[in-house]
């Protein structure tokens, strides 16, 4: 069968906006050189300068499908358009400044076939670029630890390493949400919690480029804020909670001491969250341990008699089983001294 008549098994989603030419070419060519060849590369140009269209048109590979937005709408809109044009069973995400190793697709497809219960699959990643410091991520590789990390800590996946089954998005009407930009990828993974199983291949198959111009650098504080907002929304949805105060939750995550009334509010909701997660199959001891670390962070970061007294007498101590001797030690060292 001729390649141009094949129905692609993988649709590669690549938004681009004024990416450096050398980076864009490396990203595109790393896809075109994949050992697994049955894919389409959908590139959505988010109203870039003209040089981007010239770069893409320089490639004659008929697997490339190029679309250009008439106005700059952001990466979330560009990815949603690409997904709407996708015909593959699987979606492979790829940013326009990263690099996929040639075996990435073949190894991910093989893993999906061997593990049909998995719907969202990432890989280990090597960080490259001027500020990389040789970093590697992520650490969690199994479903339970990945889901736990997503809901209570932060983003596990490097977006350029993720491949997922398109039917999961279609059946659940899941799209990238512009309200969470520039953390829209994390919000998408959170939307999958409870709807599929996750995994990460324990092999570095992607180079993630970290440099002064990329979003993780330029919009670090905003990205962190949007991550917390997405996490909060996911927790409400996943645990069926409607009255958890966002500001109180943010303070708890950041280790900022609460008032007595806020402690009572948080404790009531934490009890509900812990019970909800327990019924979903989470280990209750592990859940309490996670929240205990966050409460202890509050003890460590707070000073003054009144603040430490509120912490000492908080109902959270009973729920999370914080030893009295340890609380008294903090009261003396951070309150009285």
LUMTI-396306 format. One record per residue (C-alpha): x, y, z; chain. Coordinates in Angstrom, 3 decimals, decimal comma. Layout:
REM LUMTI-396306
((X Y Z) "A");
...
//
This chain:
REM LUMTI-396306
((0,000 0,000 0,000) "A");
((1,301 3,441 -0,843) "A");
((2,152 5,535 2,211) "A");
((0,088 8,509 1,064) "A");
((-3,039 6,281 1,050) "A");
((-2,490 4,798 4,496) "A");
((-4,769 5,740 7,337) "A");
((-2,266 6,998 9,927) "A");
((-2,180 5,160 13,220) "A");
((-0,633 8,143 15,035) "A");
((-1,501 11,824 14,698) "A");
((1,378 13,998 15,884) "A");
((0,194 17,309 17,366) "A");
((2,656 20,184 16,925) "A");
((1,714 23,838 17,541) "A");
((4,260 26,432 16,485) "A");
((4,651 30,141 17,099) "A");
((7,802 31,918 15,939) "A");
((10,095 29,099 17,034) "A");
((13,771 29,508 16,166) "A");
((14,429 27,914 12,778) "A");
((17,130 25,561 14,038) "A");
((14,908 24,307 16,865) "A");
((11,862 23,873 14,635) "A");
((13,810 21,929 12,041) "A");
((15,266 19,656 14,713) "A");
((11,768 19,005 16,095) "A");
((10,164 18,319 12,704) "A");
((13,011 16,152 11,461) "A");
((13,071 14,114 14,675) "A");
((9,474 13,153 13,871) "A");
((10,052 12,479 10,180) "A");
((12,959 10,177 11,095) "A");
((10,884 7,953 13,403) "A");
((11,408 4,235 12,796) "A");
((7,629 3,827 13,105) "A");
((6,376 5,497 9,917) "A");
((2,573 5,209 9,975) "A");
((1,766 8,694 11,263) "A");
((0,639 12,143 10,207) "A");
((2,349 15,278 11,480) "A");
((-0,245 18,008 12,040) "A");
((1,452 21,382 12,400) "A");
((-0,706 24,328 13,446) "A");
((0,935 27,695 12,927) "A");
((-0,432 30,129 15,516) "A");
((-0,168 33,126 13,173) "A");
((3,626 33,221 13,233) "A");
((5,877 35,384 11,090) "A");
((6,174 34,306 7,457) "A");
((9,436 32,417 7,934) "A");
((7,594 29,584 9,746) "A");
((5,430 28,805 6,699) "A");
((8,553 28,884 4,507) "A");
((10,298 26,372 6,769) "A");
((7,360 23,956 6,728) "A");
((6,911 24,268 2,949) "A");
((10,552 23,263 2,478) "A");
((9,628 19,709 3,480) "A");
((8,081 17,510 0,787) "A");
((6,989 14,673 3,091) "A");
((3,283 13,999 2,437) "A");
((2,728 13,040 6,092) "A");
((2,924 16,728 7,031) "A");
((-0,417 18,565 7,277) "A");
((-0,008 22,300 7,784) "A");
((-2,673 24,678 9,088) "A");
((-2,356 28,352 9,930) "A");
((-4,579 30,280 12,349) "A");
((-5,632 33,734 11,058) "A");
((-4,880 35,336 14,448) "A");
((-2,632 34,426 17,352) "A");
((-4,832 32,371 19,708) "A");
((-2,328 30,545 21,897) "A");
((-1,007 26,999 22,130) "A");
((-4,215 25,585 23,637) "A");
((-6,300 26,688 20,639) "A");
((-3,617 25,498 18,219) "A");
((-3,496 22,047 19,810) "A");
((-7,299 21,776 19,860) "A");
((-7,415 22,554 16,138) "A");
((-4,760 19,932 15,463) "A");
((-6,684 17,332 17,480) "A");
((-9,878 18,126 15,560) "A");
((-7,993 17,379 12,320) "A");
((-6,451 14,163 13,621) "A");
((-7,440 10,827 12,115) "A");
((-5,094 8,542 14,055) "A");
((-6,042 6,144 16,833) "A");
((-3,270 7,659 18,957) "A");
((-2,255 11,271 19,569) "A");
((1,442 12,004 20,040) "A");
((2,250 15,447 21,406) "A");
((5,339 17,290 20,299) "A");
((6,426 20,857 21,003) "A");
((8,166 22,715 18,198) "A");
((11,475 23,093 20,055) "A");
((11,941 19,588 21,476) "A");
((13,437 16,418 19,985) "A");
((12,053 12,866 19,843) "A");
((14,466 9,985 19,541) "A");
((13,869 7,804 16,496) "A");
((12,511 4,828 18,486) "A");
((9,984 6,838 20,510) "A");
((6,837 5,957 18,523) "A");
((7,702 2,302 17,960) "A");
((8,361 1,720 21,662) "A");
((5,203 3,552 22,752) "A");
((3,003 1,661 20,281) "A");
((4,495 -1,644 21,436) "A");
((3,818 -0,719 25,073) "A");
((0,177 0,116 24,293) "A");
((-0,273 -3,265 22,613) "A");
((1,243 -5,079 25,584) "A");
((-0,723 -2,990 28,136) "A");
((-4,213 -2,314 26,712) "A");
((-5,404 -0,859 30,041) "A");
((-3,066 2,134 29,625) "A");
((-4,527 5,174 27,886) "A");
((-1,895 7,873 28,501) "A");
((1,795 7,065 28,135) "A");
((4,831 9,281 28,630) "A");
((8,549 8,563 28,577) "A");
((11,547 9,586 30,586) "A");
((13,044 12,857 29,348) "A");
((16,502 14,391 29,153) "A");
((16,520 18,168 29,601) "A");
((18,826 20,008 27,203) "A");
((19,635 23,662 26,590) "A");
((21,511 26,490 28,209) "A");
((19,809 26,068 31,612) "A");
((19,349 22,297 31,630) "A");
((21,984 21,209 34,204) "A");
((21,580 17,673 32,852) "A");
((18,182 17,234 34,535) "A");
((16,105 14,098 33,923) "A");
((12,400 13,546 34,660) "A");
((9,881 12,258 35,617) "A");
((10,366 9,859 38,518) "A");
((6,925 8,185 38,818) "A");
((6,387 5,438 36,229) "A");
((3,440 3,353 37,519) "A");
((-0,236 4,329 37,316) "A");
((-0,993 4,726 41,035) "A");
((2,054 6,862 41,789) "A");
((1,538 8,939 38,620) "A");
((-2,113 9,614 39,435) "A");
((-1,238 10,435 43,039) "A");
((1,480 12,859 41,938) "A");
((-0,784 14,540 39,378) "A");
((-3,606 15,164 41,834) "A");
((-1,563 16,276 44,842) "A");
((1,808 17,525 43,630) "A");
((2,094 18,665 40,042) "A");
((2,729 17,721 36,445) "A");
((4,386 14,370 35,849) "A");
((4,635 14,365 32,077) "A");
((6,774 16,263 29,639) "A");
((4,179 17,071 26,998) "A");
((6,502 16,170 24,114) "A");
((6,798 12,635 25,474) "A");
((3,074 11,872 25,752) "A");
((1,069 9,569 23,523) "A");
((-2,562 8,829 24,341) "A");
((-5,599 7,124 22,887) "A");
((-7,687 9,704 21,048) "A");
((-10,947 7,971 21,966) "A");
((-10,469 8,994 25,617) "A");
((-10,643 12,669 24,676) "A");
((-13,549 12,082 22,277) "A");
((-15,679 10,044 24,692) "A");
((-15,204 12,482 27,568) "A");
((-15,274 15,707 25,527) "A");
((-11,850 16,694 26,866) "A");
((-9,928 19,562 25,256) "A");
((-7,166 21,949 26,187) "A");
((-8,611 24,765 28,310) "A");
((-7,362 28,292 27,575) "A");
((-8,174 29,388 31,150) "A");
((-5,221 27,315 32,390) "A");
((-2,614 28,634 29,937) "A");
((0,380 28,317 30,334) "A");
((-0,347 25,126 32,338) "A");
((-2,966 23,792 29,917) "A");
((-1,071 20,523 29,444) "A");
((-1,174 19,758 33,187) "A");
((-4,888 20,601 33,231) "A");
((-5,449 18,123 30,396) "A");
((-3,663 15,295 32,223) "A");
((-5,748 16,082 35,314) "A");
((-8,905 15,801 33,200) "A");
((-7,896 12,207 32,438) "A");
((-7,712 11,211 36,116) "A");
((-10,349 8,574 36,826) "A");
((-10,979 8,040 33,108) "A");
((-7,906 6,027 32,109) "A");
((-4,661 4,595 33,431) "A");
((-1,247 6,230 33,149) "A");
((2,281 4,972 32,613) "A");
((5,757 6,310 31,846) "A");
((8,293 4,310 29,863) "A");
((11,434 4,024 31,947) "A");
((13,597 5,106 29,039) "A");
((14,745 8,523 27,816) "A");
((13,117 8,950 24,414) "A");
((12,715 12,746 24,303) "A");
((14,992 15,753 24,674) "A");
((13,141 18,651 26,313) "A");
((14,699 21,994 25,519) "A");
((14,864 24,419 28,450) "A");
((16,075 27,897 27,577) "A");
((15,367 31,568 28,233) "A");
((12,710 31,923 25,525) "A");
((10,434 29,008 26,357) "A");
((7,267 29,368 28,404) "A");
((8,536 27,458 31,444) "A");
((11,195 30,136 31,752) "A");
((9,297 33,292 30,744) "A");
((6,061 32,590 32,612) "A");
((7,246 30,514 35,560) "A");
((5,158 32,251 38,249) "A");
((1,977 32,334 36,159) "A");
((2,470 28,697 35,219) "A");
((2,760 27,715 38,886) "A");
((-0,408 29,651 39,717) "A");
((-2,361 28,001 36,895) "A");
((-1,087 24,584 37,952) "A");
((-2,539 25,077 41,430) "A");
((-5,850 26,300 39,976) "A");
((-6,067 23,249 37,723) "A");
((-5,180 20,979 40,640) "A");
((-7,874 22,548 42,815) "A");
((-10,538 22,119 40,118) "A");
((-9,488 18,513 39,558) "A");
((-9,667 17,708 43,272) "A");
((-13,173 19,173 43,533) "A");
((-14,306 17,115 40,556) "A");
((-12,533 13,890 41,430) "A");
((-13,570 13,863 45,103) "A");
((-17,004 15,416 44,510) "A");
((-16,380 18,424 46,781) "A");
((-18,243 21,670 46,211) "A");
((-17,399 23,873 49,204) "A");
((-13,613 23,681 49,479) "A");
((-12,301 27,243 49,723) "A");
((-9,659 27,863 47,048) "A");
((-7,711 30,440 49,064) "A");
((-7,512 28,132 52,076) "A");
((-6,351 25,264 49,880) "A");
((-3,648 27,455 48,302) "A");
((-2,396 28,493 51,740) "A");
((-2,273 24,864 52,835) "A");
((-0,224 23,856 49,784) "A");
((2,187 26,757 50,278) "A");
((2,626 26,172 54,018) "A");
((0,982 29,425 55,090) "A");
((-0,570 29,302 58,575) "A");
((-4,379 29,416 58,764) "A");
((-6,829 30,972 61,179) "A");
((-8,760 28,743 63,606) "A");
((-11,875 28,930 61,409) "A");
((-9,851 28,080 58,295) "A");
((-8,334 25,066 60,036) "A");
((-11,833 23,762 60,860) "A");
((-12,988 24,295 57,264) "A");
((-9,917 22,553 55,857) "A");
((-10,147 19,665 58,293) "A");
((-13,789 18,952 57,393) "A");
((-12,883 18,862 53,703) "A");
((-9,732 16,809 54,204) "A");
((-11,732 14,152 56,000) "A");
((-14,069 14,006 52,988) "A");
((-11,147 13,935 50,544) "A");
((-9,363 11,146 52,406) "A");
((-12,534 9,045 52,583) "A");
((-13,295 9,660 48,900) "A");
((-9,811 8,647 47,826) "A");
((-9,936 5,586 50,078) "A");
((-13,119 4,396 48,334) "A");
((-11,363 4,900 44,969) "A");
((-8,638 2,471 45,988) "A");
((-5,985 4,826 47,375) "A");
((-3,958 3,662 50,355) "A");
((-5,297 5,637 53,317) "A");
((-1,961 5,674 55,130) "A");
((-0,202 7,019 52,028) "A");
((-2,838 9,740 51,592) "A");
((-2,526 10,863 55,208) "A");
((1,251 10,818 54,929) "A");
((1,100 13,147 51,924) "A");
((-1,133 15,666 53,720) "A");
((0,925 15,300 56,890) "A");
((4,011 16,515 55,037) "A");
((2,138 19,607 53,891) "A");
((0,916 20,361 57,430) "A");
((4,409 19,905 58,867) "A");
((5,650 22,387 56,281) "A");
((3,237 24,885 57,836) "A");
((4,734 24,218 61,287) "A");
((8,252 24,722 59,951) "A");
((7,463 28,002 58,200) "A");
((5,436 29,636 60,989) "A");
((6,732 31,668 63,910) "A");
((5,121 33,358 66,916) "A");
((3,185 32,083 69,927) "A");
((-0,326 32,683 68,576) "A");
((0,387 31,081 65,198) "A");
((2,088 28,028 66,681) "A");
((-0,725 27,708 69,230) "A");
((-3,294 27,520 66,417) "A");
((-1,187 24,868 64,766) "A");
((-0,722 22,992 68,047) "A");
((-4,484 22,870 68,689) "A");
((-5,670 22,433 65,096) "A");
((-8,153 19,562 64,475) "A");
((-5,934 18,558 61,548) "A");
((-3,478 17,066 64,035) "A");
((-5,956 14,387 65,031) "A");
((-7,035 13,684 61,452) "A");
((-3,435 13,379 60,246) "A");
((-2,044 11,941 63,497) "A");
((0,653 14,536 64,212) "A");
((2,368 13,510 67,502) "A");
((1,847 15,859 70,456) "A");
((5,531 15,767 71,406) "A");
((6,543 16,946 67,925) "A");
((3,930 19,754 68,014) "A");
((5,171 20,909 71,428) "A");
((8,727 20,957 70,139) "A");
((7,666 23,252 67,271) "A");
((5,653 25,422 69,688) "A");
((8,717 25,927 71,882) "A");
((11,325 26,400 69,151) "A");
((9,235 28,511 66,768) "A");
((6,769 30,070 69,153) "A");
((8,442 30,789 72,453) "A");
((12,069 31,115 71,349) "A");
//
